[in-house]
Structure formats: structure tokens, C-alpha cells
Amino acid sequence: MNFSLTFPVHAIPVWFLVLSLFLPRISMVIAWLQHSMVQYIPPTIGIIPAIVALLIPRVLILFWIYQDQGITIWFLIHAIALLAAWGGGSHRVRRRYRRVEYVD
């Protein structure tokens, strides 16, 4: 397993790596319209990548980065963004429901 702290760019464009940190679904749609991510969507699987892109796009982006570059700094940044998005979201929702319960 190779680990590198450099910012390598192989087949995935830099704009996709940066934009997908903040807007993963929109960056995947733009990449699909530009045909820049075609090599990562195998034609034999069919609808599975589309379902994963809709439900858990950050996991699909992590998979694409791992396929292209391995475990690099881009992979780690996106993994941290995934954990922040999943971990921080439920905490806020839980707090909001507690406030509603106390108000009633």
C-alpha cells in the first residue's frame, strides 16, 4: 500500500477533486456532462453506480479516487469530509428535535 502526502492528479481533474469536497452531486453531474469521468463507470454494472451516486455520492467519489490514485492526500481529505458530513449532520438534527420537545 502506497501512501503519499503529495497532491497527485492522474485521470481525475483537479476541479472535480476540489468541487466534490463541497458539492459532490453537482460535481458528479458536471463531470458526467463533460464526459471526464467515463472511465470510472463500468458499463457492465448498469444502474448500481447511479443508485450509489444518488444515495451516497461521497463514498462513490472516495472509490473513484482510490481507483485512480490509491491512498493519497486527496483520498484522506475526502474521507475527512465524509466523516464530517455524516458525523456533524446527525448531531444537529438530534439537538433540533430536543429543542422542539422542550418547547411543547
C-alpha positions in Angstrom: 0.0 0.0 0.0 1.4 3.3 -1.1 0.8 6.5 0.9 1.9 9.9 -0.3 1.4 13.4 1.1 1.7 15.0 -2.4 -1.2 16.2 -4.4 -1.1 13.8 -7.4 -3.5 14.2 -10.3 -3.9 11.3 -12.7 -7.1 11.0 -14.6 -9.4 12.8 -12.2 -9.3 16.6 -12.9 -8.4 19.0 -10.1 -11.6 20.9 -10.4 -13.5 17.7 -9.7 -11.4 16.9 -6.6 -11.9 20.4 -5.2 -15.6 20.9 -6.1 -16.6 17.4 -4.9 -15.5 18.3 -1.4 -18.3 20.9 -1.1 -20.9 19.8 -3.7 -20.4 16.1 -4.5 -23.7 15.6 -6.5 -23.3 18.7 -8.6 -19.6 17.9 -9.4 -20.6 14.4 -10.5 -23.3 15.8 -12.8 -20.8 18.3 -14.3 -18.2 15.5 -14.8 -20.8 13.3 -16.4 -21.9 16.1 -18.8 -18.2 16.8 -19.7 -17.5 13.0 -20.1 -14.4 13.4 -18.0 -15.3 10.5 -15.6 -16.4 8.0 -18.2 -13.6 5.6 -17.4 -14.8 5.1 -13.8 -18.3 4.0 -14.7 -18.1 0.3 -15.9 -20.8 -0.4 -18.5 -21.5 -3.9 -17.2 -22.7 -2.9 -13.8 -25.6 -0.8 -15.1 -27.7 1.1 -12.6 -25.7 0.4 -9.5 -23.3 3.4 -9.9 -26.3 5.7 -10.5 -28.0 4.5 -7.3 -24.8 4.9 -5.3 -24.3 8.4 -6.8 -27.8 9.4 -5.6 -27.7 7.9 -2.2 -24.1 8.1 -1.0 -22.1 10.2 -3.5 -19.1 10.8 -1.2 -18.5 7.0 -1.0 -18.5 6.7 -4.7 -16.1 9.7 -5.0 -13.8 8.0 -2.5 -13.9 4.8 -4.5 -13.0 6.7 -7.7 -10.1 8.5 -6.0 -8.8 5.2 -4.7 -9.1 3.6 -8.1 -7.2 6.5 -9.7 -4.6 7.4 -7.1 -4.7 5.0 -4.3 -4.5 6.3 -0.7 -3.1 9.9 -1.1 -3.8 13.2 0.5 -6.8 13.7 -1.8 -8.3 10.4 -0.5 -7.7 11.4 3.1 -9.2 14.9 2.6 -12.3 13.4 1.1 -12.5 10.8 3.8 -12.4 13.5 6.4 -15.1 15.4 4.5 -17.2 12.3 4.5 -16.8 11.8 8.3 -17.6 15.5 8.9 -20.7 15.4 6.7 -22.0 12.2 8.3 -21.0 12.9 11.8 -22.0 16.5 12.1 -25.3 16.2 10.4 -26.9 13.9 12.9 -25.8 15.9 15.9 -27.6 19.0 14.6 -30.8 17.1 13.9 -30.8 15.5 17.3 -30.3 18.8 19.0 -33.1 20.4 16.9 -35.6 17.7 17.9 -34.7 18.1 21.6 -35.5 21.8 21.4 -38.9 21.1 19.9 -39.7 18.6 22.6 -38.9 21.2 25.4 -40.9 23.9 23.7 -44.2 21.9 23.6 
